[in-house]
Amino acid sequence: MISVTLFSLALLLARSANAATQLDLEAIQAHFTQALIVPALIPTFDPTAVLSAAFSGAEASTGQHMDQKAVGPKPVVTVSSVQDSSLSGNFTIAMVDADVVGTDYGADGVNRHWLENGVTISDGSVSDTSANVITAYAGPGPASGSGPHRYVILLYAQPSTFSAPADLSAPVDGVHKFDLNAYVKDSGLGALVAANYFTVEVGTDSTSLPVTSAVITSTLASAQSSAGPSGSHSGSASASAPAPSNPPNNAVAAKIEMTVAILAAGLSLALL
Ligand SMILES: *[C@@H]1O[C@H](CO)[C@@H](O)[C@H](O)[C@H]1NC(C)=O
């Protein structure tokens, strides 16, 4: 009986190997605020899942500077939800060029590099086998010397009441500007489930940009609440620490978690 319980626990923990944590969500929210993507591009960001884009197998961590050539082909996008949040049904995926920090998008909006309606999540990956491709993925092409552009990949829930606006209901070739928020509102898209971004810069930056600071995950609410009374995060040295929120760390943590669970199950069998 005990072994059955522990075996279930092992399975549960193994399953959670792909689940995002609350800390992952807070880290990405903090990144979006620090990079001023919120509120300049999107007014608010309260994700329930973590989105990762891998280009030819190499995952782009949040805000990572990517080589323009490397991000030319369409990425494989994976999505992991926190615990039981559902990732079933239809979604809309988009990528826009949020340009450099401090850009005022004006009435024309942002360049649309990718827009597909009706994608689904299959085994944790975005699948477009039954999607309606409006704008096929077009890799970043920032003007030389125009600074580090932020490319934001967004995944919206797409309810059955979704209705594409007339000008974006059929394929549109090439990269064009559009008003992202107006599109989301007018078409009846649902929540912004997950998003991530990377940067691409071509040539030398000749603009002078506002400085954004790094995200210190140890200062986020979840890190502090799970640290307990003995956790000390008051050292000034941590202020210059790089953001330790990269997915590889999660993968290692998940493997350790799974190993512990399997050892626990094995131990319980040995005790019987
Ligand atoms: C998803 O979209 C397809 C058409 O693209 C539709 O047939 C199906 O009912 C939709 N599913 C949901 C859950 O809305």
The ligand as a MOL file (V3000), in Angstrom:
LIG
                    3D

  0  0  0     0  0            999 V3000
M  V30 BEGIN CTAB
M  V30 COUNTS 14 14 0 0 0
M  V30 BEGIN ATOM
M  V30 1 C -10.3470 24.5940 -32.6900 0
M  V30 2 O -10.4470 25.0760 -34.0210 0
M  V30 3 C -11.0550 24.1690 -34.9210 0
M  V30 4 C -11.0490 24.7970 -36.2790 0
M  V30 5 O -9.8280 25.4110 -36.5600 0
M  V30 6 C -12.4510 23.8670 -34.4820 0
M  V30 7 O -13.0130 22.8950 -35.3360 0
M  V30 8 C -12.4660 23.3500 -33.0480 0
M  V30 9 O -13.7860 23.2070 -32.6110 0
M  V30 10 C -11.7370 24.3170 -32.1520 0
M  V30 11 N -11.6450 23.7460 -30.8230 0
M  V30 12 C -12.0090 24.4330 -29.7360 0
M  V30 13 C -11.8570 23.7100 -28.4330 0
M  V30 14 O -12.4260 25.5760 -29.7710 0
M  V30 END ATOM
M  V30 BEGIN BOND
M  V30 1 1 1 2
M  V30 2 1 1 10
M  V30 3 1 2 3
M  V30 4 1 3 4
M  V30 5 1 3 6
M  V30 6 1 4 5
M  V30 7 1 6 7
M  V30 8 1 6 8
M  V30 9 1 8 9
M  V30 10 1 8 10
M  V30 11 1 10 11
M  V30 12 1 11 12
M  V30 13 1 12 13
M  V30 14 2 12 14
M  V30 END BOND
M  V30 END CTAB
M  END
